[in-house]
């Protein structure tokens, strides 16, 4: 079974809010609109359609160098 996280914050048009995490507790870097949205683990958990998941909070965006 793949560990998953619930994403909080970031762009409104970020479609996936429940994403796989490997390994848990490490920063997530989600490709989005020519860059990356960065999410950090919090100590919180929330109920979701896929069960109780750790919450990762948005903290910055970086652009992909062309």
N, CA, C and O of each residue as an XYZ file, in Angstrom:
264
protein
N       0.842     -1.195      0.000
C       0.000      0.000      0.000
C       0.880      1.249      0.000
O       1.834      1.340      0.772
N       0.562      2.192     -0.852
C       1.331      3.424     -0.966
C       0.832      4.444      0.051
O      -0.372      4.672      0.173
N       1.762      5.054      0.780
C       1.393      6.128      1.708
C       0.944      7.334      0.886
O       1.484      7.603     -0.187
N      -0.049      8.054      1.402
C      -0.553      9.238      0.703
C      -0.640     10.411      1.661
O      -0.619     10.243      2.881
N      -0.739     11.612      1.080
C      -0.856     12.835      1.867
C      -1.937     13.717      1.271
O      -2.268     13.615      0.090
N      -2.477     14.580      2.110
C      -3.451     15.582      1.700
C      -2.728     16.916      1.573
O      -2.098     17.372      2.527
N      -2.813     17.550      0.391
C      -2.143     18.828      0.154
C      -3.049     19.979      0.551
O      -4.243     19.978      0.252
N      -2.468     20.964      1.231
C      -3.221     22.136      1.687
C      -2.516     23.388      1.177
O      -1.296     23.509      1.283
N      -3.290     24.317      0.622
C      -2.722     25.571      0.128
C      -2.224     25.421     -1.296
O      -2.519     24.434     -1.971
N      -1.466     26.408     -1.745
C      -0.957     26.389     -3.115
C      -2.000     26.898     -4.095
O      -3.026     27.442     -3.689
N      -1.738     26.721     -5.390
C      -2.639     27.257     -6.418
C      -4.019     26.601     -6.387
O      -4.149     25.405     -6.126
N      -5.039     27.404     -6.656
C      -6.416     26.886     -6.676
C      -6.626     25.854     -7.779
O      -7.484     24.980     -7.652
N      -5.844     25.947     -8.871
C      -6.060     25.024     -9.992
C      -5.206     23.754     -9.898
O      -5.134     22.992    -10.861
N      -4.574     23.522     -8.775
C      -3.841     22.270     -8.570
C      -4.883     21.161     -8.406
O      -5.619     21.140     -7.419
N      -4.944     20.242     -9.373
C      -6.042     19.286     -9.422
C      -5.964     18.209     -8.352
O      -6.954     17.958     -7.664
N      -4.831     17.578     -8.198
C      -4.718     16.473     -7.246
C      -4.409     17.012     -5.853
O      -3.408     17.701     -5.659
N      -5.260     16.701     -4.893
C      -5.035     17.131     -3.507
C      -4.661     15.961     -2.605
O      -4.255     16.161     -1.460
N      -4.799     14.735     -3.120
C      -4.340     13.541     -2.407
C      -3.292     12.901     -3.297
O      -3.591     12.474     -4.413
N      -2.061     12.835     -2.801
C      -0.935     12.379     -3.617
C      -0.119     11.324     -2.866
O      -0.113     11.294     -1.635
N       0.581     10.444     -3.632
C       1.461      9.470     -2.977
C       2.683     10.171     -2.380
O       3.149     11.180     -2.910
N       3.193      9.635     -1.283
C       4.410     10.171     -0.668
C       5.398      9.035     -0.444
O       5.054      8.000      0.127
N       6.634      9.243     -0.902
C       7.717      8.292     -0.659
C       9.013      9.045     -0.532
O       9.367      9.771     -1.461
N       9.722      8.929      0.522
C       9.273      8.373      1.799
C       8.454      9.406      2.561
O       8.603     10.603      2.318
N       7.591      8.970      3.481
C       6.793      9.918      4.261
C       7.668     10.878      5.070
O       8.753     10.511      5.523
N       7.186     12.106      5.243
C       7.893     13.087      6.058
C       8.861     13.963      5.289
O       9.385     14.933      5.836
N       9.107     13.634      4.024
C      10.033     14.414      3.201
C       9.221     15.423      2.378
O       8.063     15.171      2.045
N       9.832     16.552      2.059
C       9.164     17.581      1.248
C       8.644     16.992     -0.062
O       9.293     16.139     -0.667
N       7.478     17.449     -0.491
C       6.917     17.040     -1.778
C       7.132     18.137     -2.803
O       7.012     19.322     -2.493
N       7.450     17.738     -4.024
C       7.661     18.670     -5.120
C       6.726     18.226     -6.245
O       6.961     17.206     -6.893
N       5.664     19.002     -6.469
C       4.619     18.638     -7.420
C       4.770     19.475     -8.693
O       4.694     20.702     -8.628
N       4.985     18.828     -9.869
C       5.066     19.597    -11.121
C       3.721     20.257    -11.423
O       2.669     19.625    -11.328
N       3.775     21.546    -11.792
C       2.531     22.281    -12.060
C       2.831     23.542    -12.857
O       3.655     24.356    -12.438
N       2.171     23.716    -14.004
C       2.273     24.930    -14.831
C       3.703     25.410    -15.056
O       4.007     26.578    -14.814
N       4.578     24.528    -15.514
C       5.946     24.926    -15.853
C       6.847     25.175    -14.654
O       7.891     25.814    -14.784
N       6.459     24.681    -13.503
C       7.280     24.834    -12.301
C       6.964     23.733    -11.317
O       6.379     22.711    -11.676
N       7.348     23.944    -10.084
C       7.059     22.985     -9.020
C       6.428     23.698     -7.838
O       6.844     24.792     -7.459
N       5.418     23.060     -7.263
C       4.811     23.529     -6.013
C       5.424     22.680     -4.911
O       5.425     21.452     -4.999
N       5.942     23.322     -3.879
C       6.616     22.621     -2.789
C       5.714     22.581     -1.559
O       5.135     23.592     -1.162
N       5.607     21.403     -0.970
C       4.778     21.177      0.213
C       5.630     20.535      1.296
O       6.434     19.646      1.014
N       5.456     20.986      2.538
C       6.180     20.431      3.688
C       5.209     19.713      4.615
O       4.055     20.115      4.759
N       5.694     18.649      5.239
C       4.869     17.887      6.183
C       4.532     18.747      7.392
O       5.347     19.554      7.842
N       3.324     18.567      7.913
C       2.915     19.211      9.160
C       2.692     18.093     10.182
O       2.826     16.914      9.856
N       2.361     18.458     11.382
C       2.061     17.447     12.400
C       0.573     17.086     12.398
O       0.128     16.266     13.200
N      -0.192     17.703     11.494
C      -1.648     17.502     11.455
C      -2.053     16.341     10.543
O      -1.323     15.972      9.623
N      -3.221     15.779     10.816
C      -3.856     14.769      9.979
C      -5.304     15.181      9.775
O      -5.903     15.824     10.638
N      -5.874     14.802      8.614
C      -7.282     15.097      8.340
C      -7.946     13.884      7.711
O      -7.300     13.085      7.034
N      -9.251     13.762      7.949
C     -10.022     12.703      7.306
C     -10.246     13.079      5.846
O     -10.496     14.241      5.523
N     -10.154     12.081      4.970
C     -10.354     12.298      3.536
C     -11.139     11.111      2.990
O     -11.407     10.158      3.722
N     -11.510     11.160      1.711
C     -12.187     10.007      1.114
C     -11.308      8.745      1.148
O     -11.822      7.634      1.019
N     -10.007      8.906      1.320
C      -9.088      7.759      1.363
C      -8.602      7.453      2.779
O      -7.584      6.784      2.960
N      -9.331      7.943      3.776
C      -8.961      7.677      5.170
C      -8.250      8.871      5.796
O      -8.190      9.952      5.209
N      -7.715      8.662      6.991
C      -7.005      9.729      7.711
C      -5.598      9.872      7.123
O      -4.830      8.910      7.098
N      -5.268     11.072      6.652
C      -3.993     11.299      5.961
C      -3.211     12.432      6.609
O      -3.798     13.356      7.172
N      -1.869     12.361      6.527
C      -1.061     13.487      6.981
C      -1.281     14.685      6.053
O      -1.502     14.525      4.852
N      -1.218     15.883      6.631
C      -1.405     17.119      5.860
C      -0.030     17.701      5.517
O       0.831     17.863      6.382
N       0.145     18.006      4.239
C       1.343     18.699      3.765
C       0.909     20.085      3.341
O      -0.069     20.238      2.609
N       1.629     21.094      3.795
C       1.250     22.494      3.582
C       2.156     23.139      2.526
O       3.375     22.965      2.543
N       1.534     23.888      1.608
C       2.292     24.578      0.558
C       3.215     25.612      1.186
O       2.832     26.290      2.139
N       4.448     25.740      0.649
C       5.330     26.774      1.190
C       6.068     27.565      0.134
O       6.530     28.666      0.431
N       6.208     27.056     -1.105
C       6.824     27.885     -2.145
C       6.628     27.266     -3.516
O       6.250     26.102     -3.652
N       6.896     28.079     -4.522
C       6.884     27.632     -5.921
C       8.243     27.942     -6.517
O       8.827     28.991     -6.247
N       8.742     27.020     -7.330
C       9.969     27.278     -8.081
C       9.676     27.066     -9.569
O       8.820     26.255     -9.924
N      10.370     27.777    -10.418
C      10.209     27.650    -11.863
C      11.195     26.627    -12.399
O      12.281     26.450    -11.847
N      10.815     25.955    -13.477
C      11.719     25.031    -14.164
C      12.565     25.851    -15.118
O      12.030     26.599    -15.935
N      13.878     25.719    -15.024
C      14.781     26.466    -15.902
C      14.653     25.926    -17.330
O      14.598     24.717    -17.554
N      14.607     26.848    -18.278
C      14.492     26.432    -19.689
C      15.806     26.530    -20.387
O      15.899     26.222    -21.575
